[in-house]
Amino acid sequence: MAKRNTIDVSVSPRGSLETLSQREVQQLRETGSGSVYTLFRQCALAILNTGTHSDNAKTILEAYEDFEVRIHQQDRGIRLELLNAPADAFVDGHMIASTREMLFSALRDIVYTQSELDNARIDLESSQGITDYVFHLLRNARTLRAGVQPKMVVCWGGHSISTEEYKYTKKVGHELGLRGMDICTGCGPGVMKGPMKGATIAHAKQRNVEGRYLGLTEPGIIAAEAPNPIVNELVILPDIEKRLEAFVRVGHGIVVFPGGAGTAEEFLYLLGILMHPENRDLPFPLILTGPRSATAFLEQLHAFIGATLGEPAQRCYTMIIDDPAEVARQMTAGLEQVKQFRRERNDAFHFNWLLKIEEGFQHPFDPTHANMASLRLNRDLPPHELAANLRRAFSGIVAGNVKDKGIRLIEQHGPYLISGDPAIMKPLDELLQAFVEQHRMKLPGGAAYVPCYRVVS
């Protein structure tokens, strides 16, 4: 990625930002060795690169290696001094409003996350403690709104999709928006943008001025996939597992579109949860969909789920091909069941407390070569545990594809080795090969994809 035009500027939040203590400001000002500052700098740079076509965190960081953020505390709040910032984030010297909002959302989330970790009441060793932690992070971001009817639809799918697939996601988002639903995605390009774009038009048609476009991300992802400008609520969770839990706790239903390794990771995560015995009677509408041109992908993913997790996993979702209106109608019906279920059990509309998530789905997975090689991908595991390990395998592939740490590990030690039962490895290898052949591992126009993994039976 060639170095672009840069600008030096000072920027303050519009409205207000949570007051920062002197200690919090000092954490952010520790340039060089300060881990909190380094994290915020990386996220800030990604946000300022909104609109870029690069999905490589390492490339973006190297293109703006002299970018610097200086944090100044004032009596009236906080001010950021940006040095050598990407000029495309500004118009006539003024930062674009959506970029400004997301920049200070990142500051808010990263500072609060660090502060919460130092809080004695935070328990990251138990399942309930982790869920409480996710709840507090979302509440601090003002994402949780008590009393609002269930209408938040999460859309998962790839950033590297065809034009026809992208147009289809907009059509589905439009149909959802016409029925008053809000959209939550991973906040980047591709499927993370299309449904939001479609819903904005639908909300305008329905004179809905309170439409929500919620983006949930984490530092390793946001550095590779800058938020799209439609996002009007951005939340940065500390790691991929907290981000995934946030999706299923705040979302009332999920639509899965065509994608690659990241989409498979998300899909397996949710299937593993829904297959847990304690979640058997809990309504959670899940739809797998795409245009007719994506039929082969949808059927192959469906077959992979059947070959590895079995028919019970396939019964957890509905597959709809090339029918945006039917997707929206079935989601509407599903959300009615969610509303009735939560009313009967006095569960909150804004946070799915009753959903059982085991610790194996909550603790961060570090995709080192040793951890990837030691994953148990065997038939003797209960289906929901096998789903969790398959999810970790795809998480490692995502890290090796787009995350700075993962890319560097692959450069140093070569591809990850993934091994297990032949009956699981064969469909896994076939699915990954299809992703490569369909160019679902990288954004179109990039260099030829070199796999960061090797499947071993």
FENUR-V926710 format. One record per residue. N is the residue number from 0. RES is the residue in one letter. D_CENTER is the distance of its C-alpha to the mean C-alpha in Angstrom with 1 decimal. Layout:
N|RES|D_CENTER  N|RES|D_CENTER
This chain:
0|M|23.8  1|A|27.0  2|K|27.4  3|R|27.2  4|N|29.2  5|T|28.5  6|I|29.6  7|D|30.5  8|V|29.9  9|S|29.7  10|V|27.3  11|S|27.2  12|P|24.9  13|R|26.2  14|G|27.2  15|S|26.4  16|L|24.1  17|E|24.4  18|T|27.4  19|L|26.9  20|S|29.5  21|Q|31.6  22|R|29.9  23|E|26.4  24|V|27.6  25|Q|29.3  26|Q|26.2  27|L|24.5  28|R|27.8  29|E|28.3  30|T|27.8  31|G|27.8  32|S|27.6  33|G|25.6  34|S|22.2  35|V|20.8  36|Y|22.2  37|T|20.8  38|L|17.3  39|F|17.7  40|R|19.5  41|Q|16.8  42|C|14.2  43|A|17.0  44|L|17.9  45|A|14.6  46|I|14.8  47|L|18.4  48|N|17.6  49|T|15.9  50|G|17.3  51|T|17.9  52|H|17.7  53|S|17.1  54|D|14.0  55|N|15.9  56|A|15.4  57|K|18.9  58|T|20.4  59|I|19.2  60|L|20.3  61|E|23.6  62|A|24.2  63|Y|24.2  64|E|25.5  65|D|27.9  66|F|25.3  67|E|26.0  68|V|25.1  69|R|27.9  70|I|27.4  71|H|30.5  72|Q|31.2  73|Q|33.5  74|D|35.4  75|R|33.4  76|G|30.0  77|I|28.0  78|R|28.3  79|L|26.4  80|E|28.5  81|L|26.6  82|L|28.6  83|N|28.1  84|A|25.0  85|P|23.9  86|A|26.4  87|D|24.3  88|A|22.6  89|F|26.0  90|V|28.6  91|D|32.2  92|G|31.1  93|H|28.9  94|M|25.1  95|I|23.3  96|A|22.6  97|S|18.9  98|T|18.4  99|R|20.6  100|E|18.7  101|M|15.3  102|L|17.4  103|F|18.9  104|S|15.8  105|A|14.7  106|L|18.2  107|R|18.2  108|D|15.2  109|I|16.2  110|V|19.8  111|Y|19.3  112|T|17.2  113|Q|20.1  114|S|22.7  115|E|21.4  116|L|21.5  117|D|25.1  118|N|25.9  119|A|28.2  120|R|26.8  121|I|23.3  122|D|23.4  123|L|20.7  124|E|23.1  125|S|23.1  126|S|20.6  127|Q|21.8  128|G|21.5  129|I|17.9  130|T|17.2  131|D|19.4  132|Y|17.6  133|V|14.3  134|F|16.6  135|H|18.3  136|L|15.3  137|L|14.2  138|R|17.9  139|N|18.6  140|A|16.1  141|R|18.1  142|T|15.3  143|L|17.6  144|R|20.5  145|A|23.3  146|G|25.3  147|V|23.0  148|Q|23.3  149|P|20.4  150|K|18.8  151|M|15.1  152|V|13.7  153|V|10.0  154|C|9.7  155|W|8.0  156|G|9.6  157|G|10.5  158|H|10.9  159|S|14.4  160|I|16.2  161|S|19.8  162|T|21.2  163|E|22.3  164|E|18.9  165|Y|17.4  166|K|20.4  167|Y|19.9  168|T|16.5  169|K|18.3  170|K|21.1  171|V|19.0  172|G|17.4  173|H|21.0  174|E|22.4  175|L|19.9  176|G|20.7  177|L|24.4  178|R|24.2  179|G|22.8  180|M|19.2  181|D|16.3  182|I|13.0  183|C|9.4  184|T|6.6  185|G|3.5  186|C|7.0  187|G|8.3  188|P|11.3  189|G|12.4  190|V|11.1  191|M|8.6  192|K|12.0  193|G|14.6  194|P|14.4  195|M|14.3  196|K|17.3  197|G|19.1  198|A|18.7  199|T|20.1  200|I|23.3  201|A|23.7  202|H|23.4  203|A|25.9  204|K|28.2  205|Q|28.1  206|R|28.6  207|N|25.6  208|V|25.1  209|E|22.7  210|G|19.7  211|R|16.3  212|Y|13.3  213|L|10.7  214|G|7.6  215|L|5.4  216|T|4.5  217|E|7.0  218|P|10.2  219|G|10.2  220|I|7.3  221|I|8.6  222|A|12.0  223|A|11.5  224|E|9.8  225|A|11.4  226|P|10.5  227|N|12.6  228|P|15.6  229|I|15.4  230|V|12.8  231|N|15.4  232|E|13.4  233|L|11.0  234|V|10.0  235|I|9.3  236|L|9.3  237|P|11.5  238|D|9.9  239|I|7.4  240|E|9.8  241|K|9.9  242|R|6.3  243|L|6.9  244|E|10.2  245|A|9.4  246|F|7.9  247|V|11.2  248|R|13.4  249|V|13.0  250|G|12.5  251|H|16.0  252|G|15.3  253|I|12.8  254|V|13.5  255|V|12.6  256|F|13.7  257|P|14.9  258|G|12.8  259|G|13.3  260|A|12.5  261|G|8.7  262|T|9.5  263|A|12.3  264|E|10.5  265|E|8.5  266|F|11.9  267|L|14.0  268|Y|12.3  269|L|13.1  270|L|16.4  271|G|17.4  272|I|17.1  273|L|18.9  274|M|21.6  275|H|22.5  276|P|26.0  277|E|25.3  278|N|22.7  279|R|25.1  280|D|26.4  281|L|23.3  282|P|22.3  283|F|18.7  284|P|18.8  285|L|16.7  286|I|17.5  287|L|17.2  288|T|18.4  289|G|19.3  290|P|22.4  291|R|25.5  292|S|24.9  293|A|21.9  294|T|24.2  295|A|24.7  296|F|21.0  297|L|20.5  298|E|23.7  299|Q|23.0  300|L|19.7  301|H|21.7  302|A|24.5  303|F|22.4  304|I|21.2  305|G|24.9  306|A|26.2  307|T|24.1  308|L|23.4  309|G|26.2  310|E|27.0  311|P|25.8  312|A|22.2  313|Q|22.9  314|R|24.4  315|C|21.1  316|Y|20.0  317|T|21.8  318|M|21.8  319|I|22.8  320|I|23.8  321|D|24.4  322|D|24.9  323|P|22.6  324|A|25.0  325|E|25.2  326|V|21.4  327|A|21.7  328|R|24.9  329|Q|23.7  330|M|20.6  331|T|23.2  332|A|25.4  333|G|22.7  334|L|21.8  335|E|25.5  336|Q|25.6  337|V|22.8  338|K|24.8  339|Q|28.0  340|F|26.7  341|R|25.4  342|R|28.6  343|E|30.7  344|R|29.1  345|N|28.7  346|D|24.9  347|A|22.9  348|F|21.3  349|H|18.7  350|F|17.5  351|N|17.9  352|W|20.2  353|L|22.0  354|L|19.2  355|K|20.2  356|I|17.7  357|E|19.7  358|E|19.4  359|G|18.7  360|F|15.2  361|Q|14.8  362|H|16.3  363|P|14.5  364|F|15.5  365|D|17.0  366|P|17.3  367|T|20.8  368|H|23.3  369|A|25.1  370|N|22.3  371|M|21.2  372|A|24.9  373|S|25.5  374|L|22.9  375|R|24.9  376|L|24.4  377|N|27.6  378|R|29.0  379|D|30.5  380|L|27.2  381|P|26.4  382|P|23.9  383|H|21.2  384|E|21.7  385|L|21.7  386|A|18.4  387|A|17.0  388|N|18.6  389|L|17.6  390|R|14.0  391|R|14.9  392|A|16.7  393|F|13.8  394|S|11.7  395|G|14.8  396|I|15.1  397|V|11.7  398|A|13.1  399|G|16.4  400|N|15.2  401|V|13.3  402|K|13.2  403|D|16.5  404|K|17.6  405|G|17.1  406|I|18.8  407|R|21.7  408|L|22.1  409|I|22.5  410|E|24.9  411|Q|26.9  412|H|27.1  413|G|26.4  414|P|24.1  415|Y|22.7  416|L|25.0  417|I|23.6  418|S|26.5  419|G|27.4  420|D|29.6  421|P|30.6  422|A|29.8  423|I|26.1  424|M|26.1  425|K|27.7  426|P|25.2  427|L|22.3  428|D|24.1  429|E|24.9  430|L|21.3  431|L|20.1  432|Q|23.2  433|A|22.5  434|F|19.1  435|V|21.1  436|E|23.9  437|Q|21.7  438|H|20.1  439|R|16.6  440|M|15.9  441|K|16.5  442|L|16.8  443|P|20.2  444|G|23.0  445|G|22.0  446|A|24.1  447|A|24.7  448|Y|22.1  449|V|23.4  450|P|21.9  451|C|20.7  452|Y|21.8  453|R|25.0  454|V|25.4  455|V|28.6  456|S|30.4
